[in-house]
Amino acid sequence: MIANPEKQSSQQKQHVKDLWDCQWLPCSTTTDLSTLDDSFIVNRLLVPYMMEALRIVERGEATPQDVDVAMKLGAGFPMGPFELADVCIILD
């Protein structure tokens, strides 16, 4: 997902998309130039998902491993929220 500011010209948007596609994405992947103001659809969905996973563990309803297994087997996700956090969140 690439942010798509309103003030950016269509030529600039296409240039960014072309650079992104040829540098970082496999050939079978397409880039979405979203028209949403904030263009962070993934973050808007991911943060509540991650927070609810934390709440489930805080309340003692499941372990982090239980949540990860449930999301992989029950929802078909490639990894659970705690596995994802281990991969992409750096804590000092």
C-alpha positions, 0 to 999 in steps of 0.5 A: 500500500502506497500513501496517495496524497491528494496534492500529488500529481498522477504522474508522480503517483505512477512514478512512485508505483513503478519504482516500488513495483520494480524494486521491492515487489515480486512480479506477481504482486500489484501495488494499490494506489488507494484513494483513502486520505490516510492510505493506511488500511492495513494499519487501521485493521492491524492495530485493533486486531493486535490490541484485542489479542493482547487483551485476550492474553491479559484477561487470562483467556488464552496464552499467546501461543493459543491465540497464534494457533487459533488465528492460523488454524481458525482464520487461515492467517499465515502467522498469529498476532504474537508471531507477527509482533516478534517479526516486525516490532522492535522493543528496546 
